[in-house]
């Protein structure tokens, strides 16, 4: 299993880095769109109707991609005071339970978001003209990546592999 993780970790690192770049581009695009909306509203007195729904759609993407990368790099919020007060064996069990629940959450989010996308596909987002199911694409992809990255961390904890923080940071840069 250790060799498999050594093989797959660079691929997951590239996926994580790519997710960060896409999220960053989404933030820049959203900022430009909102800037155009403000310019149109206050200077041209003609606000574009498509800017708000498109900005919200982009926001969904960069939030979900950022959350998935946060899971991989273990920079999400947590309350670890009880964990640190426990012996190492219990800490490991707590980590495995926590990561296992995150894997299940990611799988559930992917599955139910896909059902929502299928169920709303025939509707149309009025201003954009897109199928309604596209609103759930960020949750489908984000849930799958959360499940994948938390599974990576779960296996690392299970086999006792400690990834130094500086390696994770280098992968992100």
Steps between C-alpha positions, in 0.01 A plus 500: 500500500788734578638459145158563353470821701848610387387441142165677524601793722664701216184457290286621789743788552454606138122472536515709817720764340281512189195546724666795671587662166146452370359641824735798473393564142139478615559764766664731245219443248235560765673822607508622139134410449392678817715799402326509162162478675584796725633699202188418300267593785658827610672630187297363210174481698446156342595209724560170316246241612735203456772624735351399834401140417832440323691644797312270738574202274872582497491548876356151542791361299779669689343430838464127427845467343657692787319286756630183335858629501453603864405143585810367323732743674319467833453874532127483567356609830519256784478484876792278599533574871339170603701309240831633628411401856469133397767232465640450146294184431175681580614801296551271203156344549343845525677608180384188316140547613506867405655437158267206438202725567642761262536231229136402552394864495681558169345190347156601624541853371605371158214250479221729616630795298498278191138407577414869533676579173308226322174609658541866405657451158180579311464836676683799357697765685306800368769759441778264391289257299688202646336180620414527869706193583823686425458678833593174671818425303727675755351288781540179299865568418575649842341207683696249293824684566425532872439124511818428302725731703361386834544138390865582426540641849310205651743253339797711610381492862414129480847401376674744733633722222571850624515762227704798620318832465778649285444230234129578485579873472755436224243298307255789527748756367 
